[in-house]
């Protein structure tokens, strides 16, 4: 009689443990899904820079941009390309 009660109590405890673990796993999966969805949102382009085209940045007129588009290393003002006297 006592073993029958204990076995039923053990089955009940195991069943409750399985249900608790399943609930925790489900909540973790939903949280992971939410984090993954938020991580994959594309960021916006920086507000200060325009898009880069074949001719350089649109609306970005500065010396480094002109140097980057120079056809030669001297025109690009790279280090070590100073004219030798």
Long-range contacts (C-beta under 8 A, 24 or more apart in sequence): none
